[in-house]
Amino acid sequence: MILVSIEECCPPHAWAEAEEVLLDELAAMYVEVEKVNSVAAGVTEQRANLGVIAKEKGAVCAIMITREPQTDRGAVDLWTVDTRSGSSVARHLSLRAQEGAQGAAIAAIKAVEALRAGLQELDLDFEEPGEVPEIEDVAAEEPVVEEKPVVPGPVDQGDKDINSVLGLGLAGVGMGSPGGIGGMFGAQISLAWQPVRLLSTQADVCFSVWVHDIDGEESRSSFDIAAFRAWAQLEFFDSGVFRPSMGIGAGPVVAWAQGEGGEGFDSRKDRVTVAYLGGTVQLGFILTRWFRLRLGVKIGALLPAVEVSFAGDKVAEMGLPLIEGFGGAEVYFF
């Protein structure tokens, strides 16, 4: 019998504690077991290849026990072959993946129960060690009994399918609004947190990186802005390289200006705080579990719009709407 371990190829999905308990249980059944390290690209591919590994090793059974990271689910996959008829059986058993030694023991017992059922259906006997029969070389393997179909799917993308939950991002931002102020350039620092799959939250600070000047006939003023916002985003996929998402956000925005008056005008510094409400569409590129690139557009409004006035006369305004485009990188920690 073969026990397939995925510690080397897919560490987040491996369940070493349950594998050790399973080895002890099989030894108590006088089952001769060889532990094999998988070299597959992911869990899905390995499930489809259990029969291939068993045939290569000359075994009638192959078993694999896994768990899903960041969830309470696990699985036992079992492949057995009837050496007389050449037919094989593939089984997939879902189970609770509790933490600790007790959870590992429960998972191992469930795996043993699935193995006993498979051996009884094929009328195989492993009461004494060293009685593993040779496998016939069959041209095709067609399951005759299935508790749950095992359908080979797309090859796992390795750690690109793992959802890290806490990340820090830095991006460059171009922003603009009709009203006479024109385009501005800034930077964005963000903190992302994904409490559940497909739903993420983000807090960002966006600010202009150099002084933006507004010129009047006899006066001029600098203009700067900083936004502090919280976002809730719905992601369309939780695996693969491309992760599109959309969401809504709100928060306070601070704008300030330093006027420089000409002859007969007083210089004045002013600051105002207004509310921001907007939406965003983004596209993430998952390069590794710990690093990704992100592009996006945010369209919102400042309520009320920020006005710039010289001597009581409005010369420009910003915020109805406020349009931002950004691109940057994110580093994840967990």
C-alpha positions, 0 to 999 in steps of 0.5 A: 500500500502507498501513502502519498504525502504532499508536504513537499509539493503543497505544504499548505494542504499537507496534514502531517499529524494525520499521516503519522496517526494513519501510519500507526493505524495501518501498522496495527492492521498488518498493512505494509505501507510505503510513504511516497512524497508527491511531486505533483503541481497541486492537490487536484493533479495528485488526486488524479494520479493516485492510481498511477503512483500505485501502479508504479510501486506495484501496490493495490491501494494508494491513499492521501489525506489533505486539508484546506488552509484557512478552513475547517475542511479536509479530505481522504482520497483512496484508490484501489484496484481489483487485480483479478478483473482489472477494475479500480475504485476511486473514493473522495471523502470530505471531513472536518479538519479539526486542529491538534492531535484529536483532530488528526486522530479523527481524520486518520480513523475516517481514512481507515474506515474508508480503506476497510470499505474499499478492501471489503468491496474488492474482497481483498485481505491484508491480515498478514504482511507481505501478501500484496499481489502484483497489479495487472497492466490494464489499458484503461481504468474505469471506476465501477463504484464511486462515493463522489466522482473524482474529476481531474480539473485544472492543475493547481497554481501552487501557492497562487491558490492560497489566500493570504489574509494580511497585506501592505501595499504601496501605489502611485496615483493619478487623480483629477476632477472637473472644475479647474484644479486639473490633474494631480499625482500622489501616493497610496499606502494601503492595508488589506485584510481578507477575513473570508474567501471572496470578501476583502477589506482595505484601509488606504491613505492617499495623498498628493506628493508635491504642491499643486498650484492654482493661478488667478489673475493677480493671485495664486494658491497651492493646493494639496489633498489627503484621503483616509478611506475604508473599502469593502471589496467583492472578489470574483475568484479565489484562485488563479493568477488574475483576481478581479474585484469591485467594491465601495468605500468611504472616509474623510478627505482633508484639503488645504491651500496656501494663498499668495496675494498680489498687491492689495491682497492678503495671503491666507492658509486654509484647510477643510475636511469633507466626506468621500463616497465612491466605488472601485474596480480593481485587478490583482496579479498574484505572482506568489503567495506573498507578493502581488501587483494591483491596478485599479480605478476609483470614482467617487465624490467629495461631499461637499465639493472643495472650492478654491476662492480668490477674494471671495470669487470661486476660481476652481473646485474639486470633487464632483466627481473625483477620479483616480487611477492607481497601480502598485505592489502588495506584500502579504504576511500571513 
